Amino acid sequence: MLAATGGVLFKMDLMTNIIFIVASFALGWIVLAKRDSLAPNLRRGLALASIVLIAFSFFLIVFSLFQMGSS
């Protein structure tokens, strides 16, 4: 299986990662900028979703740096 994929078990698309990273940081920024005008229940849910997406974005950044270093 690895030989058929060129020895790469998990190949990532760079543009997809960049779009996801920009979108997740934009959502976090919007939640911070509009926190006074959001309802408390909605604000809490959006804040948790933003934290999860931004944490996954940092994982993608670190993972892509490791992938660049290994090739």
BELPEBEL-V796756 format. One record per residue. N is the residue number from 1. RES is the residue in one letter. PSI is psi in whole degrees, 0 to 359 (999 if undefined). OMEGA is omega in radians with two decimals (999 if undefined). Layout:
N:RES:PSI:OMEGA, N:RES:PSI:OMEGA
This chain:
1:M:316:3.13, 2:L:326:3.14, 3:A:325:-3.14, 4:A:333:3.14, 5:T:12:3.13, 6:G:20:3.12, 7:G:3:-3.13, 8:V:118:-3.13, 9:L:322:-3.08, 10:F:109:3.14, 11:K:131:-3.08, 12:M:147:3.05, 13:D:123:-3.03, 14:L:315:-3.10, 15:M:324:3.09, 16:T:317:3.11, 17:N:318:-3.13, 18:I:317:3.12, 19:I:316:3.14, 20:F:317:-3.12, 21:I:315:3.13, 22:V:318:-3.13, 23:A:320:-3.12, 24:S:321:3.09, 25:F:327:3.08, 26:A:319:3.09, 27:L:317:3.10, 28:G:319:3.13, 29:W:319:3.14, 30:I:319:3.12, 31:V:319:3.10, 32:L:319:-3.08, 33:A:326:-3.07, 34:K:23:-3.05, 35:R:334:-3.14, 36:D:333:-3.08, 37:S:358:3.12, 38:L:148:3.06, 39:A:147:-3.07, 40:P:319:3.14, 41:N:318:3.11, 42:L:321:-3.14, 43:R:317:-3.13, 44:R:316:3.13, 45:G:317:3.11, 46:L:324:3.11, 47:A:317:3.11, 48:L:318:3.10, 49:A:320:3.12, 50:S:318:3.13, 51:I:316:3.14, 52:V:315:-3.12, 53:L:321:3.13, 54:I:322:3.08, 55:A:319:3.09, 56:F:328:3.08, 57:S:317:3.09, 58:F:321:3.06, 59:F:317:3.13, 60:L:322:3.12, 61:I:311:-3.13, 62:V:318:-3.13, 63:F:320:3.13, 64:S:327:3.05, 65:L:321:3.07, 66:F:321:3.12, 67:Q:322:3.11, 68:M:324:-3.12, 69:G:336:-3.10, 70:S:347:-3.12, 71:S:999:999
